[in-house]
Amino acid sequence: MDYRSPLARVRGLGSAKAGTSHWWMQRVTAVALIPLSFSLIIFLDLSLNAPYQETVAWLASPFNSVCIVAWILAVFYHAALGLQVVIEDYIAVEGVKIVAVWAVNLSFLLLALAALIAVFRTLLIG
Amino acid sequence: MATNTNRPTSPHLQVYRLPLTGIISITHRMTGVMLSAGLIFFVYIVSSVAGGATSYAAMQDLMSVWLIRLMYWGFIYALFFHLCHGVRHLIWDAGKSFDNDTLDHYAKIELGCSLGLTLFTFIFV
């Protein structure tokens, strides 16, 4: 049952009908990130400490590259969803809020693409 | 629309001592924002792997500066903290563990786990 007045609906107040999927995808990506984080930690440890060939060989192996690509997809999505909630909580001015959410979404999309391209380039080397 | 500004207000954050769960809750949010910022470093690291041996060596030099290394371990701790408290959010989402007795108990467990996982990574990985 819809309790909103016709005026409220016209003004676009209330549910935008997208909240549930936002909340849900936050959880789905969170669960995916639990095991994938361990693959990230191994990659970071190698990158900071191991010789070049070892890191490239690790990242270029099929299992590891799938894990890192999956981690990239999940983590940038998860971060954008989370930052959107933070922005919506603390920024009250409607225009600024919308632009901030756009900026975050577009920036994280770009960062995700840059990370994916880097992994694919490493596949060509390794 | 006329608004009554003389309504009672809830305790202000600055005069209200947050329970442990409250402190952990805001820390979860702060670590989330910091981890998101840290993703820029991830893009830098993986791009320098793709860029070849020279850019890889430059990245390793930068990442071994002590201040950046300290930030790196802060990132790892924040990651484990966010992961552990995230698991508790999933438990809450399942409708469990809302009673007062388990709240503090679980909070201590997740603080211990995040510290333990960071130490484990520091020593064994």
gemmi code that builds the backbone of each chain (N, CA, C; Angstrom):
import gemmi

chains = {
    "A": [
        ("MET", (0.842, -1.204, 0.000), (0.000, 0.000, 0.000), (0.873, 1.249, 0.000)),
        ("ASP", (0.511, 2.204, -0.794), (1.295, 3.426, -0.917), (0.700, 4.518, -0.045)),
        ("TYR", (1.450, 4.948, 0.977), (0.957, 5.964, 1.905), (1.280, 7.373, 1.459)),
        ("ARG", (2.073, 7.516, 0.386), (2.475, 8.857, -0.018), (1.327, 9.575, -0.728)),
        ("SER", (1.288, 10.882, -0.521), (0.277, 11.666, -1.217), (0.698, 11.827, -2.679)),
        ("PRO", (-0.255, 12.093, -3.564), (0.105, 12.310, -4.972), (1.139, 13.415, -5.127)),
        ("LEU", (1.056, 14.467, -4.267), (2.013, 15.577, -4.363), (3.428, 15.075, -4.081)),
        ("ALA", (3.575, 14.252, -3.027), (4.895, 13.730, -2.669), (5.468, 12.912, -3.816)),
        ("ARG", (4.605, 12.133, -4.477), (5.077, 11.301, -5.573), (5.528, 12.166, -6.751)),
        ("VAL", (4.793, 13.215, -7.001), (5.146, 14.107, -8.097), (6.483, 14.788, -7.822)),
        ("ARG", (6.697, 15.180, -6.567), (7.961, 15.829, -6.205), (9.139, 14.863, -6.191)),
        ("GLY", (8.856, 13.593, -6.341), (9.929, 12.612, -6.378), (10.469, 12.270, -5.011)),
        ("LEU", (9.698, 12.525, -3.962), (10.167, 12.186, -2.622), (9.877, 10.720, -2.341)),
        ("GLY", (10.563, 10.203, -1.326), (10.318, 8.820, -0.957), (11.161, 7.857, -1.763)),
        ("SER", (10.733, 6.619, -1.800), (11.547, 5.572, -2.400), (11.780, 5.807, -3.885)),
        ("ALA", (13.024, 5.583, -4.301), (13.339, 5.678, -5.727), (13.264, 4.299, -6.374)),
        ("LYS", (12.857, 3.283, -5.588), (12.711, 1.902, -6.048), (14.038, 1.258, -6.389)),
        ("ALA", (15.155, 1.811, -5.885), (16.452, 1.201, -6.182), (17.217, 0.868, -4.909)),
        ("GLY", (16.652, 1.182, -3.754), (17.373, 1.004, -2.492), (17.681, -0.441, -2.174)),
        ("THR", (16.731, -1.334, -2.454), (16.924, -2.734, -2.088), (18.080, -3.346, -2.862)),
        ("SER", (18.147, -3.048, -4.161), (19.215, -3.665, -4.945), (20.567, -3.076, -4.550)),
        ("HIS", (20.589, -1.786, -4.163), (21.825, -1.167, -3.665), (22.315, -1.914, -2.427)),
        ("TRP", (21.421, -2.092, -1.466), (21.730, -2.785, -0.208), (22.168, -4.216, -0.487)),
        ("TRP", (21.428, -4.876, -1.379), (21.677, -6.279, -1.685), (23.045, -6.471, -2.340)),
        ("MET", (23.363, -5.628, -3.338), (24.641, -5.762, -4.037), (25.813, -5.451, -3.116)),
        ("GLN", (25.587, -4.552, -2.138), (26.621, -4.281, -1.143), (26.987, -5.577, -0.411)),
        ("ARG", (25.959, -6.379, -0.067), (26.190, -7.644, 0.647), (26.802, -8.703, -0.263)),
        ("VAL", (26.282, -8.789, -1.505), (26.803, -9.799, -2.432), (28.296, -9.559, -2.685)),
        ("THR", (28.673, -8.299, -2.958), (30.079, -8.001, -3.210), (30.909, -8.223, -1.943)),
        ("ALA", (30.316, -7.924, -0.770), (31.047, -8.121, 0.493), (31.423, -9.581, 0.671)),
        ("VAL", (30.449, -10.482, 0.422), (30.716, -11.913, 0.587), (31.784, -12.363, -0.413)),
        ("ALA", (31.688, -11.882, -1.654), (32.681, -12.254, -2.660), (34.075, -11.778, -2.251)),
        ("LEU", (34.142, -10.616, -1.597), (35.446, -10.032, -1.265), (36.148, -10.756, -0.119)),
        ("ILE", (35.405, -11.501, 0.703), (36.061, -12.165, 1.849), (37.158, -13.123, 1.360)),
        ("PRO", (36.850, -14.113, 0.488), (37.954, -14.970, 0.042), (38.923, -14.253, -0.903)),
        ("LEU", (38.401, -13.349, -1.749), (39.259, -12.712, -2.760), (40.321, -11.813, -2.136)),
        ("SER", (40.042, -11.286, -0.923), (41.010, -10.403, -0.257), (42.339, -11.101, -0.030)),
        ("PHE", (42.311, -12.415, 0.181), (43.555, -13.122, 0.458), (44.430, -13.177, -0.782)),
        ("SER", (43.798, -13.247, -1.937), (44.536, -13.189, -3.176), (45.166, -11.802, -3.367)),
        ("LEU", (44.435, -10.755, -2.959), (44.971, -9.393, -3.023), (46.216, -9.269, -2.149)),
        ("ILE", (46.153, -9.821, -0.926), (47.270, -9.668, 0.001), (48.522, -10.351, -0.530)),
        ("ILE", (48.345, -11.524, -1.159), (49.501, -12.208, -1.743), (50.076, -11.364, -2.881)),
        ("PHE", (49.184, -10.795, -3.703), (49.660, -9.957, -4.814), (50.418, -8.735, -4.294)),
        ("LEU", (49.879, -8.061, -3.269), (50.530, -6.871, -2.732), (51.889, -7.229, -2.137)),
        ("ASP", (51.929, -8.356, -1.404), (53.186, -8.772, -0.795), (54.246, -9.026, -1.866)),
        ("LEU", (53.860, -9.733, -2.946), (54.799, -9.996, -4.036), (55.251, -8.695, -4.675)),
        ("SER", (54.291, -7.792, -4.952), (54.613, -6.554, -5.653), (55.598, -5.703, -4.871)),
        ("LEU", (55.458, -5.713, -3.545), (56.319, -4.854, -2.736), (57.685, -5.482, -2.477)),
        ("ASN", (57.753, -6.817, -2.526), (58.993, -7.467, -2.071), (59.665, -8.381, -3.089)),
        ("ALA", (58.910, -8.956, -4.034), (59.477, -10.003, -4.889), (60.133, -9.415, -6.135)),
        ("PRO", (61.053, -10.219, -6.761), (61.619, -9.794, -8.043), (60.526, -9.694, -9.116)),
        ("TYR", (60.809, -8.895, -10.148), (59.801, -8.587, -11.167), (59.191, -9.842, -11.801)),
        ("GLN", (60.060, -10.777, -12.241), (59.571, -11.964, -12.956), (58.610, -12.789, -12.109)),
        ("GLU", (58.899, -12.856, -10.803), (58.059, -13.667, -9.918), (56.644, -13.086, -9.830)),
        ("THR", (56.548, -11.754, -9.684), (55.242, -11.096, -9.596), (54.461, -11.263, -10.898)),
        ("VAL", (55.154, -11.069, -12.030), (54.481, -11.204, -13.327), (53.979, -12.635, -13.519)),
        ("ALA", (54.834, -13.613, -13.176), (54.447, -15.015, -13.342), (53.239, -15.340, -12.462)),
        ("TRP", (53.239, -14.807, -11.235), (52.108, -15.066, -10.329), (50.820, -14.503, -10.907)),
        ("LEU", (50.889, -13.220, -11.330), (49.672, -12.542, -11.802), (49.185, -13.140, -13.122)),
        ("ALA", (50.119, -13.642, -13.937), (49.730, -14.146, -15.259), (49.189, -15.569, -15.203)),
        ("SER", (49.336, -16.263, -14.067), (48.784, -17.615, -14.000), (47.260, -17.527, -13.963)),
        ("PRO", (46.584, -18.456, -14.693), (45.134, -18.307, -14.904), (44.331, -18.136, -13.614)),
        ("PHE", (44.598, -18.981, -12.598), (43.806, -18.908, -11.371), (43.965, -17.547, -10.695)),
        ("ASN", (45.225, -17.094, -10.588), (45.466, -15.823, -9.902), (44.889, -14.640, -10.659)),
        ("SER", (45.016, -14.643, -12.000), (44.487, -13.494, -12.738), (42.959, -13.456, -12.655)),
        ("VAL", (42.318, -14.629, -12.649), (40.854, -14.646, -12.480), (40.483, -14.078, -11.111)),
        ("CYS", (41.213, -14.499, -10.070), (40.919, -13.998, -8.717), (41.105, -12.489, -8.631)),
        ("ILE", (42.200, -11.986, -9.209), (42.458, -10.538, -9.109), (41.429, -9.753, -9.925)),
        ("VAL", (41.077, -10.250, -11.125), (40.050, -9.566, -11.923), (38.711, -9.568, -11.180)),
        ("ALA", (38.363, -10.707, -10.569), (37.123, -10.780, -9.793), (37.178, -9.822, -8.607)),
        ("TRP", (38.347, -9.762, -7.953), (38.508, -8.840, -6.821), (38.306, -7.399, -7.288)),
        ("ILE", (38.909, -7.049, -8.443), (38.795, -5.679, -8.962), (37.322, -5.330, -9.214)),
        ("LEU", (36.604, -6.235, -9.908), (35.189, -5.962, -10.209), (34.396, -5.772, -8.917)),
        ("ALA", (34.621, -6.683, -7.937), (33.833, -6.618, -6.702), (34.212, -5.409, -5.870)),
        ("VAL", (35.511, -5.109, -5.768), (35.944, -4.088, -4.808), (35.571, -2.679, -5.274)),
        ("PHE", (35.686, -2.402, -6.577), (35.358, -1.048, -7.017), (33.845, -0.807, -6.961)),
        ("TYR", (33.079, -1.864, -7.240), (31.632, -1.771, -7.101), (31.258, -1.544, -5.630)),
        ("HIS", (31.863, -2.362, -4.751), (31.598, -2.274, -3.317), (31.976, -0.890, -2.768)),
        ("ALA", (33.112, -0.362, -3.210), (33.573, 0.948, -2.729), (32.631, 2.062, -3.198)),
        ("ALA", (32.213, 1.999, -4.471), (31.316, 3.034, -4.994), (29.970, 3.007, -4.270)),
        ("LEU", (29.460, 1.789, -4.011), (28.187, 1.669, -3.281), (28.326, 2.244, -1.877)),
        ("GLY", (29.439, 1.914, -1.205), (29.649, 2.368, 0.166), (29.831, 3.874, 0.245)),
        ("LEU", (30.639, 4.436, -0.658), (30.881, 5.879, -0.630), (29.591, 6.640, -0.935)),
        ("GLN", (28.726, 6.059, -1.777), (27.448, 6.713, -2.064), (26.633, 6.887, -0.777)),
        ("VAL", (26.635, 5.843, 0.065), (25.887, 5.928, 1.329), (26.474, 7.019, 2.228)),
        ("VAL", (27.814, 7.073, 2.291), (28.480, 8.080, 3.128), (28.123, 9.487, 2.631)),
        ("ILE", (28.192, 9.680, 1.318), (27.869, 10.994, 0.743), (26.426, 11.370, 1.058)),
        ("GLU", (25.521, 10.413, 0.861), (24.102, 10.712, 1.087), (23.817, 11.021, 2.549)),
        ("ASP", (24.633, 10.459, 3.467), (24.425, 10.726, 4.892), (24.899, 12.115, 5.299)),
        ("TYR", (25.993, 12.593, 4.698), (26.625, 13.805, 5.219), (26.416, 15.045, 4.358)),
        ("ILE", (26.007, 14.880, 3.110), (25.799, 16.060, 2.258), (24.302, 16.285, 2.110)),
        ("ALA", (23.839, 17.422, 2.617), (22.399, 17.682, 2.630), (21.939, 18.405, 1.365)),
        ("VAL", (22.821, 19.226, 0.783), (22.429, 20.019, -0.386), (22.246, 19.109, -1.593)),
        ("GLU", (21.026, 19.110, -2.143), (20.647, 18.127, -3.153), (21.588, 18.114, -4.370)),
        ("GLY", (21.884, 19.313, -4.908), (22.710, 19.378, -6.110), (24.110, 18.855, -5.874)),
        ("VAL", (24.709, 19.301, -4.769), (26.077, 18.869, -4.437), (26.115, 17.357, -4.242)),
        ("LYS", (25.065, 16.851, -3.576), (24.996, 15.411, -3.306), (24.998, 14.604, -4.603)),
        ("ILE", (24.153, 15.025, -5.546), (24.037, 14.284, -6.803), (25.349, 14.316, -7.578)),
        ("VAL", (25.958, 15.513, -7.640), (27.217, 15.637, -8.388), (28.312, 14.794, -7.719)),
        ("ALA", (28.331, 14.787, -6.368), (29.344, 14.005, -5.651), (29.183, 12.510, -5.933)),
        ("VAL", (27.942, 12.032, -5.936), (27.718, 10.605, -6.209), (28.130, 10.267, -7.643)),
        ("TRP", (27.775, 11.133, -8.585), (28.217, 10.923, -9.974), (29.730, 10.856, -10.052)),
        ("ALA", (30.385, 11.839, -9.411), (31.848, 11.927, -9.481), (32.473, 10.648, -8.923)),
        ("VAL", (31.941, 10.172, -7.788), (32.483, 8.942, -7.190), (32.274, 7.760, -8.133)),
        ("ASN", (31.067, 7.621, -8.670), (30.792, 6.482, -9.549), (31.686, 6.496, -10.783)),
        ("LEU", (31.815, 7.669, -11.402), (32.626, 7.756, -12.621), (34.102, 7.519, -12.305)),
        ("SER", (34.596, 8.084, -11.177), (36.008, 7.899, -10.825), (36.321, 6.432, -10.567)),
        ("PHE", (35.414, 5.756, -9.843), (35.704, 4.365, -9.528), (35.555, 3.473, -10.748)),
        ("LEU", (34.681, 3.845, -11.675), (34.597, 3.111, -12.934), (35.917, 3.240, -13.699)),
        ("LEU", (36.447, 4.470, -13.746), (37.720, 4.706, -14.444), (38.857, 3.931, -13.784)),
        ("LEU", (38.920, 3.994, -12.440), (39.980, 3.280, -11.721), (39.885, 1.778, -11.976)),
        ("ALA", (38.647, 1.245, -11.974), (38.468, -0.186, -12.219), (38.954, -0.544, -13.619)),
        ("LEU", (38.620, 0.286, -14.608), (39.065, 0.015, -15.973), (40.585, 0.055, -16.064)),
        ("ALA", (41.200, 1.043, -15.395), (42.662, 1.146, -15.415), (43.293, -0.102, -14.808)),
        ("ALA", (42.727, -0.584, -13.703), (43.265, -1.778, -13.052), (43.107, -3.009, -13.947)),
        ("LEU", (41.930, -3.147, -14.584), (41.686, -4.298, -15.461), (42.648, -4.296, -16.644)),
        ("ILE", (42.810, -3.114, -17.258), (43.724, -3.012, -18.401), (45.140, -3.408, -17.981)),
        ("ALA", (45.543, -2.980, -16.770), (46.884, -3.310, -16.291), (47.047, -4.824, -16.141)),
        ("VAL", (46.015, -5.495, -15.613), (46.098, -6.956, -15.478), (46.205, -7.603, -16.862)),
        ("PHE", (45.407, -7.129, -17.828), (45.446, -7.720, -19.166), (46.804, -7.485, -19.829)),
        ("ARG", (47.378, -6.289, -19.592), (48.712, -6.019, -20.162), (49.745, -6.974, -19.558)),
        ("THR", (49.593, -7.261, -18.249), (50.528, -8.190, -17.609), (50.395, -9.591, -18.200)),
        ("LEU", (49.173, -9.983, -18.575), (48.963, -11.291, -19.195), (49.765, -11.400, -20.488)),
        ("LEU", (49.861, -10.284, -21.218), (50.608, -10.297, -22.481), (52.108, -10.466, -22.234)),
        ("ILE", (52.605, -9.936, -21.117), (54.036, -10.079, -20.795), (54.335, -11.502, -20.334)),
        ("GLY", (53.468, -11.978, -19.376), (53.783, -13.226, -18.677), (53.472, -14.452, -19.422)),
    ],
    "B": [
        ("MET", (6.205, 25.341, 5.108), (5.583, 24.578, 6.189), (6.148, 25.035, 7.534)),
        ("ALA", (5.288, 25.304, 8.515), (5.742, 25.750, 9.834), (6.376, 24.573, 10.576)),
        ("THR", (7.558, 24.800, 11.145), (8.242, 23.732, 11.872), (8.403, 24.142, 13.325)),
        ("ASN", (8.086, 23.238, 14.223), (8.289, 23.486, 15.641), (9.751, 23.176, 15.977)),
        ("THR", (10.522, 24.242, 16.306), (11.948, 24.030, 16.570), (12.214, 23.729, 18.040)),
        ("ASN", (11.148, 23.727, 18.817), (11.313, 23.555, 20.261), (11.102, 22.113, 20.714)),
        ("ARG", (11.318, 21.201, 19.803), (11.095, 19.800, 20.140), (12.290, 19.223, 20.905)),
        ("PRO", (12.074, 18.197, 21.725), (13.210, 17.573, 22.417), (14.175, 16.942, 21.413)),
        ("THR", (15.466, 17.015, 21.709), (16.448, 16.443, 20.789), (17.136, 15.253, 21.455)),
        ("SER", (17.666, 14.379, 20.639), (18.377, 13.225, 21.183), (19.760, 13.679, 21.658)),
        ("PRO", (20.412, 12.909, 22.524), (21.721, 13.322, 23.051), (22.701, 13.619, 21.922)),
        ("HIS", (23.428, 14.707, 22.035), (24.384, 15.065, 20.991), (25.589, 14.131, 21.046)),
        ("LEU", (26.159, 13.852, 19.872), (27.284, 12.912, 19.793), (28.420, 13.269, 20.742)),
        ("GLN", (28.628, 14.613, 20.948), (29.783, 15.020, 21.748), (29.589, 14.827, 23.246)),
        ("VAL", (28.346, 14.695, 23.703), (28.145, 14.508, 25.136), (27.699, 13.084, 25.450)),
        ("TYR", (27.668, 12.250, 24.423), (27.144, 10.903, 24.580), (28.289, 9.928, 24.408)),
        ("ARG", (28.601, 9.158, 25.441), (29.710, 8.212, 25.331), (29.258, 7.011, 24.516)),
        ("LEU", (29.890, 6.848, 23.343), (29.491, 5.760, 22.457), (29.835, 4.415, 23.083)),
        ("PRO", (28.947, 3.430, 23.003), (29.325, 2.076, 23.418), (30.348, 1.500, 22.432)),
        ("LEU", (31.006, 0.417, 22.832), (32.048, -0.181, 21.977), (31.539, -0.456, 20.564)),
        ("THR", (30.312, -0.973, 20.481), (29.744, -1.273, 19.164), (29.613, -0.002, 18.323)),
        ("GLY", (29.300, 1.137, 18.998), (29.173, 2.406, 18.283), (30.511, 2.897, 17.757)),
        ("ILE", (31.550, 2.735, 18.587), (32.893, 3.153, 18.162), (33.341, 2.316, 16.969)),
        ("ILE", (33.078, 1.012, 17.061), (33.468, 0.119, 15.970), (32.675, 0.438, 14.708)),
        ("SER", (31.420, 0.822, 14.892), (30.564, 1.133, 13.749), (31.103, 2.323, 12.951)),
        ("ILE", (31.492, 3.394, 13.659), (32.002, 4.574, 12.940), (33.391, 4.269, 12.379)),
        ("THR", (34.156, 3.414, 13.088), (35.464, 3.013, 12.558), (35.294, 2.207, 11.262)),
        ("HIS", (34.242, 1.392, 11.207), (33.951, 0.613, 9.999), (33.758, 1.555, 8.808)),
        ("ARG", (33.014, 2.624, 9.046), (32.765, 3.595, 7.983), (34.054, 4.315, 7.590)),
        ("MET", (34.838, 4.730, 8.602), (36.085, 5.449, 8.298), (37.077, 4.561, 7.560)),
        ("THR", (37.200, 3.288, 8.010), (38.116, 2.395, 7.298), (37.622, 2.159, 5.875)),
        ("GLY", (36.302, 2.112, 5.683), (35.753, 1.942, 4.338), (36.176, 3.070, 3.413)),
        ("VAL", (36.076, 4.300, 3.913), (36.454, 5.456, 3.094), (37.953, 5.440, 2.814)),
        ("MET", (38.763, 5.109, 3.859), (40.216, 5.095, 3.664), (40.649, 3.975, 2.723)),
        ("LEU", (40.003, 2.801, 2.840), (40.334, 1.706, 1.937), (40.002, 2.081, 0.495)),
        ("SER", (38.877, 2.801, 0.315), (38.504, 3.243, -1.039), (39.576, 4.149, -1.615)),
        ("ALA", (40.106, 5.054, -0.768), (41.180, 5.933, -1.223), (42.429, 5.113, -1.538)),
        ("GLY", (42.668, 4.064, -0.733), (43.832, 3.207, -0.942), (43.795, 2.464, -2.263)),
        ("LEU", (42.587, 2.327, -2.847), (42.470, 1.634, -4.132), (43.276, 2.335, -5.221)),
        ("ILE", (43.466, 3.665, -5.059), (44.289, 4.401, -6.026), (45.713, 3.829, -6.025)),
        ("PHE", (46.212, 3.482, -4.820), (47.532, 2.867, -4.717), (47.557, 1.508, -5.416)),
        ("PHE", (46.464, 0.749, -5.277), (46.410, -0.550, -5.948), (46.538, -0.376, -7.462)),
        ("VAL", (45.799, 0.617, -8.000), (45.854, 0.858, -9.445), (47.282, 1.227, -9.858)),
        ("TYR", (47.941, 2.039, -9.008), (49.330, 2.421, -9.284), (50.241, 1.187, -9.297)),
        ("ILE", (50.076, 0.314, -8.295), (50.947, -0.862, -8.179), (50.752, -1.807, -9.368)),
        ("VAL", (49.479, -2.113, -9.683), (49.232, -3.082, -10.753), (49.621, -2.487, -12.109)),
        ("SER", (49.501, -1.167, -12.267), (49.908, -0.537, -13.523), (51.424, -0.577, -13.673)),
        ("SER", (52.149, -0.436, -12.559), (53.608, -0.470, -12.682), (54.109, -1.894, -12.919)),
        ("VAL", (53.335, -2.908, -12.497), (53.679, -4.285, -12.872), (53.523, -4.436, -14.385)),
        ("ALA", (52.424, -3.892, -14.914), (52.166, -3.992, -16.351), (53.176, -3.182, -17.159)),
        ("GLY", (53.735, -2.133, -16.541), (54.598, -1.201, -17.266), (55.996, -1.714, -17.549)),
        ("GLY", (56.392, -2.828, -16.927), (57.721, -3.374, -17.183), (58.651, -3.248, -15.987)),
        ("ALA", (59.862, -3.808, -16.134), (60.795, -3.922, -15.008), (61.203, -2.567, -14.431)),
        ("THR", (61.342, -1.541, -15.289), (61.796, -0.236, -14.808), (60.748, 0.423, -13.920)),
        ("SER", (59.500, 0.457, -14.403), (58.448, 1.079, -13.598), (58.186, 0.261, -12.342)),
        ("TYR", (58.386, -1.061, -12.425), (58.220, -1.934, -11.261), (59.249, -1.584, -10.184)),
        ("ALA", (60.505, -1.380, -10.614), (61.567, -1.048, -9.657), (61.297, 0.306, -9.004)),
        ("ALA", (60.822, 1.275, -9.803), (60.500, 2.603, -9.260), (59.384, 2.496, -8.226)),
        ("MET", (58.378, 1.643, -8.526), (57.266, 1.461, -7.597), (57.764, 0.832, -6.294)),
        ("GLN", (58.642, -0.192, -6.415), (59.167, -0.836, -5.199), (59.977, 0.146, -4.353)),
        ("ASP", (60.735, 1.041, -5.027), (61.496, 2.063, -4.290), (60.556, 2.964, -3.500)),
        ("LEU", (59.506, 3.436, -4.186), (58.554, 4.338, -3.522), (57.860, 3.630, -2.367)),
        ("MET", (57.456, 2.384, -2.590), (56.700, 1.670, -1.569), (57.571, 1.257, -0.384)),
        ("SER", (58.905, 1.358, -0.525), (59.734, 0.999, 0.632), (60.117, 2.214, 1.475)),
        ("VAL", (59.669, 3.430, 1.091), (59.817, 4.588, 1.972), (59.042, 4.278, 3.259)),
        ("TRP", (59.666, 4.546, 4.425), (59.083, 4.030, 5.679), (57.676, 4.550, 5.930)),
        ("LEU", (57.421, 5.828, 5.570), (56.093, 6.393, 5.835), (55.028, 5.695, 4.985)),
        ("ILE", (55.402, 5.407, 3.732), (54.461, 4.723, 2.838), (54.281, 3.276, 3.272)),
        ("ARG", (55.386, 2.664, 3.762), (55.281, 1.292, 4.268), (54.349, 1.237, 5.488)),
        ("LEU", (54.428, 2.290, 6.316), (53.541, 2.360, 7.485), (52.085, 2.488, 7.033)),
        ("MET", (51.853, 3.333, 6.014), (50.504, 3.481, 5.457), (50.022, 2.155, 4.873)),
        ("TYR", (50.950, 1.417, 4.261), (50.597, 0.115, 3.688), (50.075, -0.822, 4.784)),
        ("TRP", (50.788, -0.856, 5.928), (50.334, -1.740, 6.999), (49.056, -1.221, 7.641)),
        ("GLY", (48.871, 0.095, 7.631), (47.594, 0.657, 8.067), (46.462, 0.200, 7.158)),
        ("PHE", (46.760, 0.154, 5.852), (45.778, -0.326, 4.871), (45.421, -1.786, 5.151)),
        ("ILE", (46.447, -2.616, 5.409), (46.202, -4.040, 5.668), (45.359, -4.205, 6.934)),
        ("TYR", (45.708, -3.441, 7.993), (44.910, -3.555, 9.224), (43.470, -3.103, 8.972)),
        ("ALA", (43.321, -1.963, 8.264), (41.976, -1.452, 7.965), (41.176, -2.473, 7.164)),
        ("LEU", (41.869, -3.159, 6.244), (41.213, -4.182, 5.426), (40.670, -5.311, 6.301)),
        ("PHE", (41.506, -5.803, 7.224), (41.062, -6.902, 8.088), (39.982, -6.446, 9.058)),
        ("PHE", (40.124, -5.202, 9.559), (39.093, -4.685, 10.462), (37.749, -4.614, 9.738)),
        ("HIS", (37.793, -4.040, 8.525), (36.574, -3.860, 7.735), (35.974, -5.230, 7.382)),
        ("LEU", (36.857, -6.201, 7.107), (36.396, -7.555, 6.775), (35.702, -8.184, 7.984)),
        ("CYS", (36.363, -8.088, 9.177), (35.807, -8.733, 10.373), (34.473, -8.097, 10.765)),
        ("HIS", (34.432, -6.742, 10.747), (33.162, -6.118, 11.120), (32.110, -6.336, 10.032)),
        ("GLY", (32.571, -6.462, 8.782), (31.648, -6.772, 7.691), (30.976, -8.121, 7.904)),
        ("VAL", (31.744, -9.087, 8.400), (31.173, -10.409, 8.687), (30.084, -10.267, 9.747)),
        ("ARG", (30.348, -9.386, 10.750), (29.332, -9.219, 11.791), (28.070, -8.544, 11.233)),
        ("HIS", (28.275, -7.628, 10.264), (27.100, -7.042, 9.622), (26.268, -8.118, 8.935)),
        ("LEU", (26.961, -9.097, 8.320), (26.237, -10.182, 7.659), (25.484, -11.019, 8.691)),
        ("ILE", (26.083, -11.207, 9.883), (25.392, -11.945, 10.952), (24.154, -11.154, 11.397)),
        ("TRP", (24.330, -9.832, 11.528), (23.187, -8.987, 11.894), (22.097, -9.049, 10.821)),
        ("ASP", (22.540, -9.048, 9.542), (21.574, -9.106, 8.440), (20.745, -10.388, 8.507)),
        ("ALA", (21.359, -11.449, 9.066), (20.628, -12.711, 9.214), (19.680, -12.651, 10.408)),
        ("GLY", (19.652, -11.499, 11.099), (18.721, -11.318, 12.211), (19.232, -11.854, 13.530)),
        ("LYS", (20.542, -12.134, 13.609), (21.085, -12.732, 14.827), (22.002, -11.758, 15.582)),
        ("SER", (22.204, -12.060, 16.845), (23.194, -11.365, 17.694), (22.893, -9.883, 17.920)),
        ("PHE", (21.648, -9.588, 18.283), (21.312, -8.209, 18.624), (21.236, -7.988, 20.141)),
        ("ASP", (21.344, -9.079, 20.923), (21.198, -8.934, 22.371), (22.462, -8.329, 22.989)),
        ("ASN", (22.256, -7.614, 24.104), (23.337, -6.872, 24.744), (24.535, -7.739, 25.120)),
        ("ASP", (24.258, -8.975, 25.531), (25.361, -9.812, 26.012), (26.369, -10.113, 24.910)),
        ("THR", (25.880, -10.444, 23.721), (26.814, -10.845, 22.677), (27.455, -9.646, 21.980)),
        ("LEU", (26.831, -8.443, 22.054), (27.350, -7.297, 21.306), (28.804, -7.004, 21.665)),
        ("ASP", (29.072, -6.792, 22.972), (30.429, -6.473, 23.404), (31.380, -7.642, 23.175)),
        ("HIS", (30.850, -8.836, 23.420), (31.659, -10.040, 23.255), (32.148, -10.171, 21.810)),
        ("TYR", (31.209, -10.034, 20.859), (31.573, -10.132, 19.439), (32.500, -8.995, 19.031)),
        ("ALA", (32.276, -7.802, 19.619), (33.129, -6.658, 19.283), (34.576, -6.961, 19.640)),
        ("LYS", (34.775, -7.565, 20.816), (36.142, -7.901, 21.230), (36.727, -8.981, 20.340)),
        ("ILE", (35.880, -9.953, 19.953), (36.374, -11.020, 19.069), (36.852, -10.432, 17.738)),
        ("GLU", (36.067, -9.503, 17.178), (36.473, -8.991, 15.859), (37.709, -8.104, 15.947)),
        ("LEU", (37.855, -7.361, 17.073), (39.079, -6.569, 17.251), (40.288, -7.495, 17.349)),
        ("GLY", (40.127, -8.581, 18.114), (41.202, -9.558, 18.254), (41.543, -10.206, 16.926)),
        ("CYS", (40.509, -10.590, 16.158), (40.728, -11.252, 14.867), (41.446, -10.343, 13.880)),
        ("SER", (41.027, -9.070, 13.830), (41.643, -8.180, 12.847), (43.110, -7.945, 13.186)),
        ("LEU", (43.402, -7.810, 14.496), (44.792, -7.642, 14.922), (45.588, -8.910, 14.630)),
        ("GLY", (44.976, -10.069, 14.942), (45.640, -11.358, 14.722), (45.946, -11.595, 13.255)),
        ("LEU", (44.979, -11.302, 12.373), (45.182, -11.509, 10.938), (46.284, -10.597, 10.410)),
        ("THR", (46.337, -9.343, 10.935), (47.386, -8.418, 10.495), (48.756, -8.946, 10.925)),
        ("LEU", (48.857, -9.393, 12.177), (50.123, -9.945, 12.667), (50.520, -11.173, 11.864)),
        ("PHE", (49.547, -12.040, 11.579), (49.805, -13.245, 10.793), (50.381, -12.865, 9.426)),
        ("THR", (49.750, -11.857, 8.782), (50.223, -11.414, 7.474), (51.640, -10.853, 7.573)),
        ("PHE", (51.874, -10.076, 8.646), (53.189, -9.439, 8.839), (54.275, -10.499, 8.990)),
        ("ILE", (53.961, -11.574, 9.720), (54.989, -12.558, 10.041), (55.138, -13.616, 8.941)),
        ("PHE", (53.994, -14.109, 8.419), (54.075, -15.300, 7.566), (53.959, -15.022, 6.073)),
        ("VAL", (53.375, -13.912, 5.658), (53.185, -13.708, 4.217), (54.372, -12.972, 3.616)),
    ],
}
model = gemmi.Model(1)
for chain_id, residues in chains.items():
    chain = gemmi.Chain(chain_id)
    for i, (resn, *xyz) in enumerate(residues, 1):
        res = gemmi.Residue()
        res.name, res.seqid = resn, gemmi.SeqId(i, " ")
        for name, pos in zip(("N", "CA", "C"), xyz):
            atom = gemmi.Atom()
            atom.name, atom.element = name, gemmi.Element(name[0])
            atom.pos, atom.b_iso = gemmi.Position(*pos), 0.0
            res.add_atom(atom)
        chain.add_residue(res)
    model.add_chain(chain)
structure = gemmi.Structure()
structure.add_model(model)
structure.setup_entities()
